[in-house]
């Protein structure tokens, strides 16, 4: 316990944390006072080695100890409270207290992160299948009705997740500079198409032909089923394909939640190849998670359990590599707290379906998912994470002189749709029963 005691004594400067070791000894940290989690957060270690495991390598050890039931949070608090409590106390530099200490550990951590992000085509396919080939039912239980597994656009924090995701698609479509009645027949490439929602949305509103590509077989199968059900399989097509194998010319290119999986070693190839694919007067749009404090590394727990090969880029990395490939960056928007609201709702929906998720997998998987969502929310709420939206062109005259068109078009799109209700809402389930 001595190593963890040393770390927590430095870290906890707000509120109060009480730790009970396996032998019943209590350790208290912080000055006290309610900082949003009650009088004190109480945690307990269930075996002799648990505290040491967390203290030696907090980024991996804390998550693993919680997953394995070696770290227990006492009611009324839960893992989200604990993660946010740590984030609140480390707000000035949220990763400082969690990084490995000592020159050899630091070197090993950075090397492992860099090697892991070298996503050649074989590694990219393997990583995508690890992340997205979980059961369809899991994603249905916590995502919105359209299965958007990226940041929702919360123009008002009190709106539903379904409305926020619909507003996100309107915001993206407007930045692609597609025009109703004028863009019919244009060719759009959607790299990392997810479960097909954006591709179908763009076809519905602009009558464009869309090719969506991704590397997870079940995602592509689901996308094709959606296109067939909508009767648009001839216009909205989905292929199990690496973006590096795409050929042809496109009027618009979009990637949402894709660059986090590309890896910095592959940025030159990504920007060069997409530059070849876009027509001279075209527009490319990219939406990804981002770092607001400059380049960094992916924490070991996330690399191991959630997004192997993943890396969240800094704006400087995206702009520098795109400029080398000949792109001109026309617009950058930092989406600051939208993802924290999204993740909070995903966490809430996950908790509503604890029994079913545990039955689908097991208790360890459920706790892993809780820890992932809580940690991600903390990073976007208290840490240095944002979402970047970038607009790229080859020619500056590809878009209008001012950005008014973005807000005018997104407003038009929002007025044209009504957000669906989540069919798994508690009141809906109660009515069905």
Long-range contacts (C-beta under 8 A, 24 or more apart in sequence): 1-25, 1-27, 1-51, 1-52, 1-55, 2-55, 3-51, 3-52, 3-55, 3-56, 4-51, 4-52, 4-54, 4-55, 5-55, 6-55, 7-55, 7-58, 7-97, 10-97, 11-86, 11-89, 11-90, 11-97, 12-89, 13-89, 14-88, 14-89, 15-40, 15-41, 15-85, 15-88, 15-89, 16-40, 16-41, 17-41, 17-42, 17-43, 17-85, 18-42, 18-43, 19-43, 19-44, 19-45, 19-51, 20-44, 20-45, 21-45, 21-51, 22-46, 22-47, 22-48, 22-50, 22-51, 23-48, 30-89, 35-85, 35-88, 36-84, 36-88, 37-77, 37-81, 37-84, 37-85, 38-76, 38-77, 41-73, 41-77, 41-81, 41-82, 41-85, 42-73, 42-74, 42-77, 43-71, 43-72, 43-73, 43-74, 43-82, 44-71, 44-72, 44-74, 45-70, 45-71, 45-72, 46-70, 46-71, 46-72, 57-100, 57-300, 58-97, 58-98, 59-98, 59-99, 59-100, 59-299, 59-300, 59-301, 60-299, 60-300, 60-301, 60-304, 62-301, 63-301, 63-305, 63-368, 63-371, 63-375, 64-301, 66-367, 66-370, 66-371, 67-364, 67-367, 67-368, 67-371, 68-364, 69-363, 69-364, 69-367, 78-370, 79-367, 79-370, 79-371, 79-374, 80-347, 80-370, 80-373, 80-374, 80-377, 83-371, 83-374, 83-375, 83-377, 83-378, 84-374, 84-377, 84-378, 84-381, 84-382, 86-378, 87-378, 87-379, 87-381, 87-382, 87-383, 88-382, 90-382, 91-382, 91-383, 94-378, 94-379, 94-382, 94-383, 94-384, 95-296, 95-299, 95-383, 98-299, 109-297, 109-300, 110-297, 112-300, 112-303, 113-297, 113-298, 113-300, 113-303, 113-311, 114-264, 114-265, 114-297, 116-298, 116-303, 116-308, 116-309, 117-263, 117-264, 117-265, 117-298, 117-309, 117-310, 117-311, 118-263, 118-265, 118-266, 118-309, 119-261, 119-262, 119-263, 119-265, 119-266, 119-309, 120-266, 121-242, 121-244, 123-309, 124-215, 124-242, 124-261, 124-262, 124-309, 125-215, 125-242, 126-308, 127-261, 127-307, 127-308, 127-309, 127-310, 128-214, 128-215, 128-216, 128-261, 129-215, 129-216, 129-217, 130-308, 131-216, 131-261, 131-306, 131-307, 131-308, 132-214, 132-216, 132-218, 132-219, 133-216, 133-217, 133-218, 133-219, 135-360, 136-218, 136-222, 137-356, 137-360, 138-357, 138-360, 138-361, 139-195, 140-424, 141-349, 141-350, 141-352, 141-353, 141-356, 141-357, 141-424, 142-346, 142-349, 142-350, 142-353, 143-346, 143-349, 144-422, 145-420, 145-421, 145-422, 145-423, 146-195, 146-197, 146-420, 147-194, 147-195, 147-197, 148-194, 148-195, 148-197, 148-198, 149-194, 149-195, 149-257, 150-194, 150-256, 150-257, 150-287, 151-287, 151-289, 151-335, 151-338, 151-339, 151-342, 151-387, 152-338, 152-339, 152-341, 152-342, 152-345, 153-335, 153-338, 154-337, 154-338, 154-341, 154-342, 157-341, 160-419, 160-421, 160-422, 161-342, 161-345, 161-346, 161-349, 161-422, 162-419, 162-420, 162-421, 162-422, 163-419, 164-338, 164-341, 164-342, 165-197, 166-414, 166-417, 166-419, 167-410, 167-414, 169-197, 169-198, 169-201, 169-413, 170-409, 170-410, 170-413, 170-414, 170-417, 171-389, 171-406, 171-410, 172-198, 172-254, 172-256, 172-285, 172-287, 172-389, 173-201, 173-202, 173-205, 173-206, 173-409, 173-410, 173-413, 174-405, 174-406, 174-407, 174-408, 174-409, 174-410, 174-413, 175-283, 175-285, 175-331, 175-389, 175-391, 175-406, 176-202, 176-252, 176-254, 176-283, 176-285, 177-252, 177-283, 177-398, 177-399, 177-400, 177-405, 178-202, 178-205, 178-206, 178-208, 178-252, 179-206, 179-409, 180-205, 180-206, 180-412, 183-207, 183-208, 183-251, 184-208, 185-209, 186-251, 186-252, 187-211, 187-248, 187-249, 187-250, 187-251, 187-252, 188-250, 188-251, 188-252, 188-253, 188-254, 189-213, 189-246, 189-250, 189-252, 189-253, 189-254, 189-277, 190-254, 190-255, 190-256, 191-243, 191-246, 191-253, 191-254, 191-255, 191-258, 191-274, 192-243, 192-255, 192-256, 192-257, 192-258, 192-261, 193-219, 193-223, 193-238, 194-219, 194-223, 194-256, 194-257, 195-219, 195-222, 195-223, 195-226, 196-222, 196-223, 196-226, 196-227, 196-236, 196-238, 198-254, 198-256, 199-223, 199-236, 199-238, 200-226, 200-227, 200-230, 200-232, 200-236, 202-254, 203-232, 203-235, 203-236, 205-413, 205-416, 208-235, 208-251, 208-252, 209-235, 209-236, 209-237, 210-235, 210-236, 210-237, 211-237, 211-238, 211-239, 211-246, 211-250, 212-236, 212-237, 212-238, 212-239, 213-238, 213-239, 213-240, 213-241, 213-242, 213-243, 213-246, 214-238, 214-240, 214-241, 215-240, 215-241, 215-242, 243-270, 243-273, 243-274, 244-269, 244-273, 246-273, 246-277, 247-277, 248-277, 249-277, 249-278, 249-279, 250-277, 250-278, 250-279, 250-282, 251-278, 251-279, 251-281, 251-282, 251-283, 252-278, 252-282, 252-283, 252-284, 252-285, 253-277, 253-278, 253-282, 253-283, 253-284, 253-285, 254-284, 254-285, 254-286, 254-287, 255-285, 255-286, 255-287, 255-288, 256-286, 256-287, 256-288, 257-287, 257-288, 257-289, 258-286, 258-288, 259-286, 259-288, 259-313, 259-318, 260-288, 260-289, 260-307, 260-310, 260-311, 260-312, 260-313, 261-307, 261-309, 261-310, 263-309, 263-310, 263-311, 264-311, 264-313, 264-317, 267-313, 267-317, 267-318, 267-321, 268-321, 268-324, 268-325, 270-321, 271-321, 271-322, 271-324, 271-325, 271-327, 272-325, 274-325, 275-325, 275-326, 275-327, 275-394, 278-394, 280-394, 280-395, 281-394, 281-395, 281-397, 281-398, 282-393, 282-394, 282-398, 283-391, 283-392, 283-393, 283-398, 283-399, 284-327, 284-391, 284-392, 284-393, 285-389, 285-390, 285-391, 285-392, 286-318, 286-388, 286-389, 286-390, 286-392, 287-387, 287-388, 287-389, 288-312, 288-313, 288-318, 288-387, 288-388, 289-339, 289-385, 289-386, 289-387, 289-388, 290-314, 290-315, 290-318, 290-334, 290-385, 290-386, 290-387, 290-388, 291-315, 291-384, 291-385, 291-386, 292-334, 292-384, 292-385, 292-386, 293-384, 301-371, 301-375, 302-372, 302-375, 305-368, 305-372, 306-372, 312-385, 313-388, 315-388, 318-388, 318-390, 319-390, 322-390, 322-392, 326-394, 327-392, 327-393, 327-394, 328-392, 328-393, 328-394, 328-395, 328-396, 329-390, 329-391, 329-392, 330-391, 330-392, 330-393, 330-396, 330-399, 331-389, 331-390, 331-391, 331-403, 331-406, 332-388, 332-389, 332-390, 332-391, 333-388, 333-389, 334-386, 334-387, 334-388, 335-386, 335-387, 335-388, 335-389, 336-386, 337-380, 337-381, 338-387, 339-376, 339-377, 339-380, 339-385, 339-386, 339-387, 340-377, 340-380, 340-381, 343-373, 343-376, 343-377, 343-380, 344-377, 346-373, 347-373, 347-374, 347-377, 349-422, 349-424, 352-424, 352-426, 353-424
